[in-house]
Amino acid sequence: MAMEKGINYYDTAYVYHDGNSEAFLGKIMKGYPRDSFYVADKFNFLANPDYKNQFKEQLTCLQMDYIIFTFCTASRMHSQTIY
């Protein structure tokens, strides 16, 4: 795992890994003290302007009580295949 290599910053978003990134990261990080790593997460304000509930859902998926960085995006391109 990255933590054993000294990596303690993790960037995630609901749309990563087919919508499973936050839950995956939460499951992996459950075994580490919460103050030993940093998490950045994102939400798209245009896709879901109810940011308070979206933030609560992110915390639930991550199985964490806080996120260090939260980035708000406003992209209309929610899913686009890049070739």
N, C-alpha and C positions, 0 to 999 in steps of 0.2 A: 504494500500500500504506500501511497505517496507520503503519508504522515511519517513513516519510518525513515523516509529519505529527506525529511525536513520541510516538505511542502505543506503549508498550512493555510493557503488561500484557495478557495473554491468558488468558481463562478457557475451559476446555474440559471435556468429559466424554465418556466412551464413548457415552453415549446421545444426544448431540447430533448433529444432521445425519445421522440414520439410521445411527449407529455409525461414521461416517467422520470425525468432527471431529478426533480426535487425529492421524490419518494426514494429513489435509489441512493442519492447522497445522504438523506436522513438515515436510512438503514445502515449504511456503511459507517457513518460518523457517530452512531449511537454508542459505540464502545470507547469513545474518546472524551476527555473532559471538555465541556463546551467552551471554556476559556482558552483552549489550546489551538483553536483554528478560527479562521474568518470565512464568512459566507457572503457572497454578493448574489442578489437575485434581481429579476427584472419583471416588469409588468407593462402591458401595452394599454395606455389610457384610452386610445381610440377603440380598441377591441372590447374593453370592459372598463367603463368610467367609474364603476363601483370599487375603487381602489381599496377601501377599508376591508371589505369582505374578501377581496382577492388577496390582500396581505394576510388575513387570518387563514385563508386556505393554504397559502404558501407555508406558513408556520406549521400548520397541521401536517402537510405533506412532508416537510423537512423534519418533523418531530423535534422541533426546537422552540425555544421561547423567545428568541430574538435573531435578527439578521443584522449584520454590521452595515452592509451597503444595500440600498434598494434603488434601482435605476428605473426611471419612468421613460418609456419610449412612446412615440406617437406615430408609428409607422402604419400605413394602410396595407402593407404587404405582410399578411399574417403567415401565409404559406405559399412559397414560390419555389419551384424547382430551378436550381441553378445548374447549368451544364458546363 
